[in-house]
Amino acid sequence: ESTIRGLANLRARSVRIDGGMGEARIDFGTSLLVDTELVARMKMGEMIIEIPDDALYDAQSRVKATMGEVVNGLDRGQRISDAELAKRISLDASVLMGTIQLDQFRVRPSSRFGN
């Protein structure tokens, strides 16, 4: 199991992640800082990609689960005020056996208990 948090803070234009088996969670954080391309590969398991809700998702992205399913949770609305200025994200992600889940990262309210 691997978790990468705040990946957008790298300000990388291109990121490649390769995984074997298990679960990989790729979290770009609250806001995309530059146009970014993510290439992610996994042999078997679950890949969860959290994309900031202020990023423009490239409609030509390739997301594929050869023997499994793709769960697209990006239809919950975006908070893009100006599409010309918004940062873009392009995905080339695949899992041989398993699931790819695309979710929008939203700022989660902090717990009243301080965690």
C-alpha positions in Angstrom: 0.0 0.0 0.0 1.4 3.4 -1.0 0.1 6.9 -0.6 1.5 10.0 -2.3 0.0 13.2 -0.9 0.3 16.8 -2.2 1.9 15.8 -5.5 1.0 19.1 -7.1 3.5 20.8 -4.7 6.3 19.4 -6.8 5.2 21.7 -9.6 6.2 18.9 -12.0 5.0 19.0 -15.6 5.2 15.2 -15.9 5.1 12.5 -13.3 5.4 8.7 -13.8 4.4 6.2 -11.1 4.8 2.4 -11.5 3.4 -0.1 -9.1 3.2 -3.8 -8.7 0.4 -5.2 -6.5 -1.7 -3.6 -3.8 -3.2 -0.2 -3.4 -1.8 3.1 -4.7 -3.4 6.4 -3.7 -2.2 9.4 -5.7 -3.3 12.7 -4.2 -2.5 16.0 -6.0 -3.7 18.1 -3.1 -6.0 21.1 -3.0 -4.9 22.9 -6.1 -2.9 22.1 -9.3 0.0 24.6 -9.6 1.1 23.8 -13.2 -0.3 21.9 -16.2 0.6 18.3 -15.4 0.7 14.9 -17.1 0.4 11.8 -14.9 1.5 8.4 -16.3 0.6 5.7 -13.8 0.8 1.9 -14.2 -0.1 -0.9 -11.9 -0.2 -4.6 -12.4 -2.8 -5.7 -9.9 -4.9 -3.9 -7.3 -6.5 -0.6 -6.8 -5.3 2.8 -8.0 -7.1 5.9 -6.6 -6.2 9.3 -8.2 -7.5 12.4 -6.4 -7.6 15.4 -8.7 -8.1 19.0 -7.4 -11.5 20.3 -8.2 -10.1 23.5 -9.6 -8.1 21.6 -12.3 -9.3 21.2 -15.9 -9.4 17.4 -16.7 -8.2 16.7 -20.2 -11.0 14.9 -22.0 -8.4 13.0 -24.1 -6.9 11.3 -21.0 -6.5 7.6 -21.2 -7.7 5.6 -18.2 -8.0 1.9 -18.5 -8.5 -1.2 -16.4 -7.8 -4.2 -18.7 -9.5 -6.8 -16.4 -11.4 -4.6 -14.0 -13.3 -1.4 -13.9 -12.8 2.4 -14.0 -14.8 4.4 -11.5 -15.1 8.0 -12.6 -16.1 10.3 -9.7 -15.2 13.5 -11.5 -18.8 14.4 -12.2 -19.4 16.1 -8.9 -18.7 19.6 -10.3 -15.6 21.7 -10.5 -14.8 25.1 -9.0 -13.2 26.6 -12.1 -13.8 30.4 -12.3 -11.8 30.9 -15.6 -11.2 28.0 -17.9 -8.4 29.9 -19.7 -6.4 30.3 -16.5 -7.1 26.9 -15.0 -4.3 24.4 -14.8 -4.8 21.3 -16.8 -4.3 17.6 -15.9 -3.8 14.8 -18.4 -3.9 11.2 -17.3 -2.4 8.1 -18.9 -3.3 5.5 -16.2 -3.8 1.8 -16.4 -4.3 -1.3 -14.2 -3.9 -4.7 -15.7 -6.2 -6.4 -13.1 -8.1 -4.3 -10.6 -9.8 -0.9 -10.3 -8.9 2.7 -11.1 -10.9 5.3 -9.2 -10.9 9.0 -10.1 -12.0 11.3 -7.4 -12.0 15.1 -6.9 -10.0 16.3 -4.0 -12.0 18.6 -1.9 -10.8 20.4 1.2 -12.1 18.3 4.0 -13.3 20.0 7.1 -11.0 19.6 10.0 -12.2 17.5 12.9 -13.3 19.4 16.0 -11.0 17.1 18.0 -7.9 18.4 16.3 -7.0 15.4 14.1 
